[in-house]
């Protein structure tokens, strides 16, 4: 199956380079390009891509707001932010808006392609240990946006065991590691994580990590 991609970046050179890179593969294809966030939202509605590679800073509508519009819709598109991690303090807000992960503009080309495939498959882009470092970075210095009102308080919806699992997800543990820590089977750990996705209206593992930090289950540096 070919993964359909929309590129959203206000720099034509970056879009051109990414298009060449993506279209040179057998399983990925660029279906549209956007130079603004508003244009990206429109093209996603028209093209229904699998993945949007989204820059954060764009005119008319920035990537964070565009991501919020896209992920609030009923379409299949998942958003992969394009940013410079060391300088951009908007990454946390982008993830909170619904992005499934982020790309760093100077990362290896093969890693960019791999990231698109991971997100298209329905997984979070960021590996657990990297997720932990990312969220710690922003939790330590950036204000945490309020949780979406559509999600009930987690304390009222999850069991004590699910709370333990969520804490371990927040610490970057994989399902296998959670199973070992809690002395349960990997299948049981996976089932607990799946229930957390449903109960907390979480899009992916990155979102669960953010929720764990918002609940105070995991502190920066823990």
C-alpha positions as a LaTeX table, in Angstrom:
\begin{tabular}{lrrr}
\hline
Residue & $x$ (\AA) & $y$ (\AA) & $z$ (\AA) \\
\hline
Unk1 & 0.00 & 0.00 & 0.00 \\
Unk2 & 1.28 & 3.46 & $-0.90$ \\
Unk3 & 1.35 & 6.05 & 1.88 \\
Unk4 & $-0.11$ & 9.35 & 0.65 \\
Unk5 & 1.67 & 12.44 & 1.98 \\
Unk6 & 0.91 & 16.16 & 2.08 \\
Unk7 & 3.92 & 18.46 & 2.59 \\
Unk8 & 3.27 & 21.71 & 4.46 \\
Unk9 & 6.16 & 24.18 & 4.66 \\
Unk10 & 6.48 & 27.81 & 3.62 \\
Unk11 & 9.98 & 27.24 & 2.23 \\
Unk12 & 9.77 & 25.94 & $-1.37$ \\
Unk13 & 13.29 & 24.52 & $-1.23$ \\
Unk14 & 12.44 & 22.29 & 1.70 \\
Unk15 & 9.23 & 21.11 & 0.07 \\
Unk16 & 11.07 & 20.38 & $-3.15$ \\
Unk17 & 13.78 & 18.40 & $-1.38$ \\
Unk18 & 11.26 & 16.37 & 0.60 \\
Unk19 & 9.18 & 15.67 & $-2.50$ \\
Unk20 & 12.19 & 14.30 & $-4.36$ \\
Unk21 & 13.14 & 12.18 & $-1.36$ \\
Unk22 & 9.64 & 10.80 & $-0.83$ \\
Unk23 & 8.70 & 10.24 & $-4.45$ \\
Unk24 & 11.91 & 8.29 & $-4.96$ \\
Unk25 & 10.53 & 5.49 & $-2.79$ \\
Unk26 & 8.08 & 2.79 & $-3.85$ \\
Unk27 & 5.74 & 3.00 & $-0.87$ \\
Unk28 & 5.44 & 6.78 & $-0.34$ \\
Unk29 & 3.94 & 9.45 & $-2.58$ \\
Unk30 & 3.44 & 13.21 & $-2.23$ \\
Unk31 & $-0.12$ & 14.09 & $-3.25$ \\
Unk32 & $-0.04$ & 17.83 & $-2.49$ \\
Unk33 & 2.06 & 20.70 & $-1.16$ \\
Unk34 & 1.01 & 23.61 & 1.06 \\
Unk35 & 2.80 & 26.87 & 1.82 \\
Unk36 & 0.53 & 27.91 & 4.71 \\
Unk37 & $-1.31$ & 26.18 & 7.51 \\
Unk38 & $-4.67$ & 27.20 & 6.08 \\
Unk39 & $-3.74$ & 25.69 & 2.74 \\
Unk40 & $-2.66$ & 22.49 & 4.48 \\
Unk41 & $-6.05$ & 22.17 & 6.19 \\
Unk42 & $-7.83$ & 22.64 & 2.87 \\
Unk43 & $-5.63$ & 20.14 & 1.02 \\
Unk44 & $-6.06$ & 17.52 & 3.72 \\
Unk45 & $-9.83$ & 17.75 & 3.31 \\
Unk46 & $-9.51$ & 17.45 & $-0.46$ \\
Unk47 & $-6.82$ & 14.78 & $-0.70$ \\
Unk48 & $-7.41$ & 12.72 & 2.48 \\
Unk49 & $-3.72$ & 11.81 & 2.88 \\
Unk50 & $-2.33$ & 9.33 & 5.37 \\
Unk51 & 0.36 & 11.68 & 6.73 \\
Unk52 & 0.94 & 15.43 & 6.77 \\
Unk53 & 4.54 & 16.54 & 7.21 \\
Unk54 & 3.89 & 19.90 & 8.85 \\
Unk55 & 6.19 & 22.83 & 9.56 \\
Unk56 & 5.39 & 24.73 & 12.76 \\
Unk57 & 6.05 & 28.30 & 11.67 \\
Unk58 & 4.03 & 29.25 & 8.59 \\
Unk59 & 2.06 & 32.32 & 7.52 \\
Unk60 & $-1.74$ & 32.73 & 7.62 \\
Unk61 & $-2.13$ & 29.81 & 10.05 \\
Unk62 & 0.76 & 28.21 & 11.90 \\
Unk63 & 1.37 & 24.48 & 11.99 \\
Unk64 & 0.02 & 24.06 & 15.51 \\
Unk65 & $-3.37$ & 25.56 & 14.68 \\
Unk66 & $-3.47$ & 23.65 & 11.39 \\
Unk67 & $-2.72$ & 20.43 & 13.26 \\
Unk68 & $-5.56$ & 21.15 & 15.67 \\
Unk69 & $-7.99$ & 21.54 & 12.75 \\
Unk70 & $-6.75$ & 18.41 & 10.99 \\
Unk71 & $-6.77$ & 16.08 & 13.99 \\
Unk72 & $-10.22$ & 17.33 & 15.05 \\
Unk73 & $-11.67$ & 16.10 & 11.76 \\
Unk74 & $-12.86$ & 12.65 & 10.77 \\
Unk75 & $-10.18$ & 12.02 & 8.16 \\
Unk76 & $-7.36$ & 9.48 & 8.49 \\
Unk77 & $-4.50$ & 12.00 & 8.30 \\
Unk78 & $-1.89$ & 11.91 & 11.02 \\
Unk79 & 0.45 & 14.86 & 11.50 \\
Unk80 & 4.22 & 14.74 & 11.72 \\
Unk81 & 5.69 & 18.09 & 12.77 \\
Unk82 & 8.78 & 19.47 & 11.07 \\
Unk83 & 10.88 & 21.58 & 13.41 \\
Unk84 & 14.25 & 22.45 & 14.83 \\
Unk85 & 14.05 & 20.82 & 18.24 \\
Unk86 & 16.79 & 22.72 & 20.06 \\
Unk87 & 15.31 & 26.11 & 19.17 \\
Unk88 & 11.58 & 25.55 & 18.88 \\
Unk89 & 9.58 & 25.70 & 22.10 \\
Unk90 & 6.34 & 24.94 & 20.27 \\
Unk91 & 6.93 & 21.20 & 19.95 \\
Unk92 & 5.06 & 20.34 & 23.13 \\
Unk93 & 2.09 & 22.47 & 22.06 \\
Unk94 & 2.13 & 20.77 & 18.65 \\
Unk95 & 1.98 & 17.32 & 20.21 \\
Unk96 & $-0.78$ & 18.52 & 22.50 \\
Unk97 & $-2.68$ & 19.81 & 19.47 \\
Unk98 & $-2.74$ & 16.32 & 18.02 \\
Unk99 & 0.55 & 15.71 & 16.23 \\
Unk100 & 1.82 & 12.15 & 16.37 \\
Unk101 & 5.46 & 13.18 & 16.65 \\
Unk102 & 8.08 & 15.42 & 15.19 \\
Unk103 & 10.88 & 15.52 & 12.65 \\
Unk104 & 14.06 & 17.53 & 13.00 \\
Unk105 & 14.95 & 19.28 & 9.76 \\
Unk106 & 18.58 & 18.13 & 9.79 \\
Unk107 & 17.91 & 14.46 & 10.59 \\
Unk108 & 19.09 & 11.67 & 8.28 \\
Unk109 & 17.04 & 11.20 & 5.13 \\
Unk110 & 16.34 & 7.53 & 5.86 \\
Unk111 & 15.09 & 8.50 & 9.31 \\
Unk112 & 12.63 & 10.95 & 7.77 \\
Unk113 & 11.23 & 8.24 & 5.51 \\
Unk114 & 11.09 & 5.81 & 8.42 \\
Unk115 & 9.25 & 8.36 & 10.56 \\
Unk116 & 6.59 & 8.85 & 7.91 \\
Unk117 & 6.05 & 5.09 & 7.68 \\
Unk118 & 5.82 & 4.72 & 11.46 \\
Unk119 & 3.18 & 7.43 & 11.77 \\
Unk120 & 1.26 & 6.11 & 8.75 \\
Unk121 & 1.11 & 2.72 & 10.47 \\
Unk122 & $-0.74$ & 4.31 & 13.38 \\
Unk123 & 2.14 & 4.45 & 15.84 \\
Unk124 & 3.81 & 7.36 & 17.57 \\
Unk125 & 6.94 & 8.57 & 15.84 \\
Unk126 & 9.02 & 8.98 & 18.96 \\
Unk127 & 10.61 & 5.98 & 20.66 \\
Unk128 & 9.78 & 5.72 & 24.39 \\
Unk129 & 13.15 & 6.96 & 25.68 \\
Unk130 & 13.15 & 9.88 & 23.25 \\
Unk131 & 9.55 & 10.66 & 24.11 \\
Unk132 & 10.48 & 10.90 & 27.77 \\
Unk133 & 13.33 & 13.31 & 27.10 \\
Unk134 & 11.17 & 15.45 & 24.82 \\
Unk135 & 8.32 & 15.82 & 27.28 \\
Unk136 & 10.71 & 16.42 & 30.17 \\
Unk137 & 12.35 & 19.23 & 28.20 \\
Unk138 & 9.10 & 21.08 & 27.73 \\
Unk139 & 7.49 & 20.14 & 31.03 \\
Unk140 & 10.48 & 21.71 & 32.78 \\
Unk141 & 10.24 & 25.07 & 31.06 \\
Unk142 & 7.02 & 25.51 & 29.11 \\
Unk143 & 3.49 & 26.09 & 30.36 \\
Unk144 & 1.30 & 23.02 & 29.94 \\
Unk145 & $-1.83$ & 23.68 & 27.90 \\
Unk146 & $-5.14$ & 22.77 & 29.53 \\
Unk147 & $-6.47$ & 19.28 & 28.74 \\
Unk148 & $-9.22$ & 19.12 & 26.13 \\
Unk149 & $-12.65$ & 19.53 & 27.74 \\
Unk150 & $-14.02$ & 16.48 & 25.93 \\
Unk151 & $-11.83$ & 14.19 & 28.03 \\
Unk152 & $-13.12$ & 13.41 & 31.49 \\
Unk153 & $-10.77$ & 13.64 & 34.44 \\
Unk154 & $-8.51$ & 10.59 & 34.27 \\
Unk155 & $-8.83$ & 10.04 & 38.02 \\
Unk156 & $-12.53$ & 9.37 & 37.48 \\
Unk157 & $-12.18$ & 6.99 & 34.56 \\
Unk158 & $-9.18$ & 4.69 & 35.08 \\
Unk159 & $-8.53$ & 1.89 & 37.53 \\
Unk160 & $-5.60$ & 1.76 & 39.91 \\
Unk161 & $-3.85$ & $-0.79$ & 37.67 \\
Unk162 & $-4.39$ & 1.42 & 34.63 \\
Unk163 & $-2.96$ & 4.30 & 36.60 \\
Unk164 & 0.18 & 2.24 & 37.23 \\
Unk165 & 0.41 & 1.38 & 33.55 \\
Unk166 & $-0.06$ & 5.03 & 32.55 \\
Unk167 & 2.73 & 6.03 & 34.94 \\
Unk168 & 5.08 & 3.56 & 33.30 \\
Unk169 & 4.07 & 4.72 & 29.81 \\
Unk170 & 4.89 & 8.24 & 30.96 \\
Unk171 & 8.33 & 7.04 & 31.97 \\
Unk172 & 8.94 & 5.72 & 28.47 \\
Unk173 & 8.42 & 2.01 & 29.16 \\
Unk174 & 7.48 & $-0.30$ & 26.30 \\
Unk175 & 4.67 & $-2.83$ & 26.71 \\
Unk176 & 7.22 & $-5.58$ & 27.37 \\
Unk177 & 8.93 & $-3.47$ & 30.04 \\
Unk178 & 5.58 & $-2.64$ & 31.64 \\
Unk179 & 4.78 & $-6.35$ & 31.79 \\
Unk180 & 8.08 & $-7.03$ & 33.54 \\
Unk181 & 7.70 & $-4.17$ & 36.00 \\
Unk182 & 4.16 & $-5.17$ & 36.99 \\
Unk183 & 4.67 & $-8.94$ & 36.74 \\
Unk184 & 1.93 & $-9.38$ & 34.17 \\
Unk185 & 1.92 & $-10.87$ & 30.69 \\
Unk186 & 2.82 & $-8.74$ & 27.66 \\
Unk187 & $-0.69$ & $-9.37$ & 26.31 \\
Unk188 & $-2.22$ & $-8.02$ & 29.53 \\
Unk189 & 0.03 & $-4.96$ & 29.41 \\
Unk190 & $-1.00$ & $-4.33$ & 25.82 \\
Unk191 & $-4.67$ & $-4.65$ & 26.78 \\
Unk192 & $-4.26$ & $-2.11$ & 29.59 \\
Unk193 & $-2.61$ & 0.37 & 27.21 \\
Unk194 & $-5.40$ & $-0.17$ & 24.67 \\
Unk195 & $-8.01$ & 0.59 & 27.33 \\
Unk196 & $-6.13$ & 3.76 & 28.27 \\
Unk197 & $-6.29$ & 4.89 & 24.65 \\
Unk198 & $-10.08$ & 4.50 & 24.73 \\
Unk199 & $-10.77$ & 5.88 & 28.20 \\
Unk200 & $-8.50$ & 8.91 & 27.84 \\
Unk201 & $-9.33$ & 9.59 & 24.20 \\
Unk202 & $-5.61$ & 9.37 & 23.40 \\
Unk203 & $-4.44$ & 9.28 & 19.79 \\
Unk204 & $-1.21$ & 7.41 & 20.40 \\
Unk205 & 1.52 & 6.67 & 22.92 \\
Unk206 & 2.91 & 10.21 & 22.76 \\
Unk207 & $-0.49$ & 11.55 & 23.85 \\
Unk208 & $-0.55$ & 9.08 & 26.78 \\
Unk209 & 2.85 & 10.39 & 27.90 \\
Unk210 & 1.53 & 13.95 & 27.84 \\
Unk211 & $-1.53$ & 12.95 & 29.85 \\
Unk212 & 0.69 & 11.22 & 32.42 \\
Unk213 & 2.64 & 14.46 & 32.87 \\
Unk214 & $-0.55$ & 16.53 & 33.08 \\
Unk215 & $-1.87$ & 14.22 & 35.82 \\
Unk216 & 1.36 & 14.57 & 37.78 \\
Unk217 & 2.10 & 10.85 & 37.55 \\
Unk218 & 5.55 & 11.54 & 36.15 \\
Unk219 & 7.75 & 14.49 & 37.09 \\
Unk220 & 10.46 & 15.95 & 34.81 \\
Unk221 & 13.67 & 14.01 & 35.32 \\
Unk222 & 11.97 & 10.96 & 36.88 \\
\hline
\end{tabular}
